[in-house]
């Protein structure tokens, strides 16, 4: 442990006691570290520069079961055993809990780059859960096995040009055909991560009138589907995450592809928000850790004015301020992971929705502070796209990708207080 760069590992991996982690978690962490380092982390910079993760990497992760930890805990044990998956590395699928999930998310972004991790994880993490929770048995059995085995890919398609965090304003329509066998879908979806590679999208569409009550979720075929056109969108960071613009022109979708019931789309989307936002909080806080530890390492070796930078009080002050934010955020995230894993789904949605939104927003704020700290301490190297500061320069360009997707920061801050106030009113009315 003595050779660890300060801030480079979570406290429980640095020899500190923790009430959360068992030997099962430690064995799982070692497995994730070995597998992900060998198959992703050491190539991440190259792939981000090239703008794509090789397709074979997705298949390799899928064959090893190392895409499954993107799903919410507990895992869909029944389906996994049907397709012959009983273990992931050292872990029985039925033993997978919220901390196993958190460990996986942290390990997959240890490169500090969100693009390669998102290329593998985002579609399955957010596109598949609605099928498990709301789809008919027939629809599940038709598509889920291929998705779990990596033979097909899926994404979540919610955002539009005029509807990002404002989900209730979605304009893409799905109207039943005259024969009643299809929904005819028209509209556009924008900023859809992994869309360009996906065979399906769990897509929020408008089947009814205005407002949230008119929304539904459809499983929309994408690749090779008549009326669907897709193109990649250039973005500031996460170059290889496959950010996609999707146009839908009279796309015929079988009515059997309706996920759940018409008019329940808003409710269905909201039930996965805790999973999505907590995953983002874990990932982004880990990314902040990478940035700050890289800055600490650089300051120990970089000499200026006749001594290492770390000898200068102003440098230590900047590291300390960012480090305090980082470790405070991580402790809070761990607590939310624990609470989420020890409450029922219904209780977690009610009690943790506002707090999880707040943690997601705060994670972006912490990443901004840690990446700015690192870039300033790296100086010109941190502003250069090659060389010693290449990673830091890339991380700073990914800050907006942490603060906007999954619910933009200002919306999350407001939502957190509104939900906590609503809970307060509900509890106090019940006690009257």
Secondary structure in CASP SS format (residue, H / E / C, confidence):
PFRMAT SS
TARGET T0000
AUTHOR 0000-0000-0000
METHOD secondary structure of the structure
MODEL  1
X C 1.00
X C 1.00
X C 1.00
X C 1.00
X C 1.00
X C 1.00
X C 1.00
X C 1.00
X C 1.00
X C 1.00
X H 1.00
X H 1.00
X H 1.00
X C 1.00
X C 1.00
X C 1.00
X C 1.00
X C 1.00
X C 1.00
X C 1.00
X C 1.00
X C 1.00
X H 1.00
X H 1.00
X H 1.00
X H 1.00
X H 1.00
X H 1.00
X H 1.00
X H 1.00
X H 1.00
X H 1.00
X H 1.00
X H 1.00
X H 1.00
X H 1.00
X H 1.00
X H 1.00
X H 1.00
X C 1.00
X H 1.00
X H 1.00
X H 1.00
X H 1.00
X H 1.00
X H 1.00
X H 1.00
X H 1.00
X H 1.00
X H 1.00
X C 1.00
X C 1.00
X C 1.00
X C 1.00
X H 1.00
X H 1.00
X H 1.00
X H 1.00
X H 1.00
X H 1.00
X H 1.00
X H 1.00
X H 1.00
X C 1.00
X C 1.00
X C 1.00
X C 1.00
X H 1.00
X H 1.00
X H 1.00
X C 1.00
X C 1.00
X C 1.00
X C 1.00
X C 1.00
X C 1.00
X H 1.00
X H 1.00
X H 1.00
X H 1.00
X H 1.00
X H 1.00
X C 1.00
X C 1.00
X C 1.00
X C 1.00
X E 1.00
X E 1.00
X C 1.00
X C 1.00
X E 1.00
X E 1.00
X H 1.00
X H 1.00
X H 1.00
X C 1.00
X C 1.00
X H 1.00
X H 1.00
X H 1.00
X H 1.00
X H 1.00
X H 1.00
X H 1.00
X H 1.00
X H 1.00
X H 1.00
X H 1.00
X C 1.00
X C 1.00
X C 1.00
X C 1.00
X C 1.00
X H 1.00
X H 1.00
X H 1.00
X H 1.00
X H 1.00
X H 1.00
X H 1.00
X H 1.00
X H 1.00
X H 1.00
X H 1.00
X H 1.00
X H 1.00
X H 1.00
X C 1.00
X H 1.00
X H 1.00
X H 1.00
X H 1.00
X H 1.00
X H 1.00
X C 1.00
X C 1.00
X H 1.00
X H 1.00
X H 1.00
X H 1.00
X H 1.00
X H 1.00
X H 1.00
X H 1.00
X H 1.00
X H 1.00
X H 1.00
X H 1.00
X C 1.00
X C 1.00
X C 1.00
X C 1.00
X C 1.00
X E 1.00
X E 1.00
X E 1.00
X E 1.00
X C 1.00
X C 1.00
X E 1.00
X C 1.00
X C 1.00
X E 1.00
X C 1.00
X C 1.00
X C 1.00
X H 1.00
X H 1.00
X H 1.00
X C 1.00
X C 1.00
X C 1.00
X E 1.00
X E 1.00
X E 1.00
X E 1.00
X C 1.00
X C 1.00
X C 1.00
X C 1.00
X C 1.00
X E 1.00
X E 1.00
X E 1.00
X E 1.00
X E 1.00
X E 1.00
X E 1.00
X E 1.00
X E 1.00
X E 1.00
X E 1.00
X C 1.00
X C 1.00
X H 1.00
X H 1.00
X H 1.00
X C 1.00
X C 1.00
X E 1.00
X E 1.00
X E 1.00
X E 1.00
X E 1.00
X E 1.00
X E 1.00
X C 1.00
X C 1.00
X C 1.00
X C 1.00
X C 1.00
X H 1.00
X H 1.00
X H 1.00
X E 1.00
X E 1.00
X E 1.00
X E 1.00
X E 1.00
X E 1.00
X E 1.00
X C 1.00
X C 1.00
X C 1.00
X C 1.00
X C 1.00
X C 1.00
X E 1.00
X E 1.00
X E 1.00
X E 1.00
X E 1.00
X C 1.00
X C 1.00
X C 1.00
X C 1.00
X C 1.00
X C 1.00
X C 1.00
X C 1.00
X C 1.00
X C 1.00
X C 1.00
X E 1.00
X E 1.00
X E 1.00
X E 1.00
X E 1.00
X E 1.00
X E 1.00
X E 1.00
X E 1.00
X E 1.00
X E 1.00
X H 1.00
X H 1.00
X H 1.00
X E 1.00
X E 1.00
X C 1.00
X C 1.00
X C 1.00
X C 1.00
X C 1.00
X H 1.00
X H 1.00
X H 1.00
X H 1.00
X H 1.00
X H 1.00
X C 1.00
X C 1.00
X H 1.00
X H 1.00
X H 1.00
X H 1.00
X H 1.00
X H 1.00
X H 1.00
X H 1.00
X H 1.00
X H 1.00
X H 1.00
X H 1.00
X H 1.00
X H 1.00
X H 1.00
X H 1.00
X H 1.00
X H 1.00
X H 1.00
X H 1.00
X H 1.00
X H 1.00
X H 1.00
X H 1.00
X H 1.00
X H 1.00
X H 1.00
X H 1.00
X H 1.00
X C 1.00
X E 1.00
X E 1.00
X C 1.00
X C 1.00
X E 1.00
X E 1.00
X H 1.00
X H 1.00
X H 1.00
X C 1.00
X H 1.00
X H 1.00
X H 1.00
X H 1.00
X H 1.00
X H 1.00
X H 1.00
X H 1.00
X H 1.00
X H 1.00
X H 1.00
X H 1.00
X H 1.00
X H 1.00
X H 1.00
X H 1.00
X H 1.00
X H 1.00
X H 1.00
X H 1.00
X H 1.00
X H 1.00
X H 1.00
X H 1.00
X H 1.00
X H 1.00
X H 1.00
X H 1.00
X H 1.00
X H 1.00
X C 1.00
X C 1.00
X H 1.00
X H 1.00
X H 1.00
X H 1.00
X H 1.00
X H 1.00
X H 1.00
X H 1.00
X H 1.00
X H 1.00
X H 1.00
X H 1.00
X H 1.00
X H 1.00
X H 1.00
X H 1.00
X H 1.00
X H 1.00
X H 1.00
X H 1.00
X H 1.00
X H 1.00
X H 1.00
X H 1.00
X H 1.00
X H 1.00
X H 1.00
X H 1.00
X H 1.00
X H 1.00
X H 1.00
X H 1.00
X H 1.00
X H 1.00
X H 1.00
X H 1.00
X H 1.00
X H 1.00
X H 1.00
X C 1.00
X C 1.00
X C 1.00
X H 1.00
X H 1.00
X H 1.00
X H 1.00
X H 1.00
X H 1.00
X H 1.00
X H 1.00
X H 1.00
X H 1.00
X H 1.00
X C 1.00
X H 1.00
X H 1.00
X H 1.00
X H 1.00
X H 1.00
X C 1.00
X C 1.00
X C 1.00
X C 1.00
X C 1.00
X H 1.00
X H 1.00
X H 1.00
X H 1.00
X H 1.00
X H 1.00
X H 1.00
X H 1.00
X H 1.00
X H 1.00
X H 1.00
X H 1.00
X H 1.00
X H 1.00
X H 1.00
X H 1.00
X H 1.00
X H 1.00
X H 1.00
X H 1.00
X H 1.00
X H 1.00
X C 1.00
X C 1.00
END
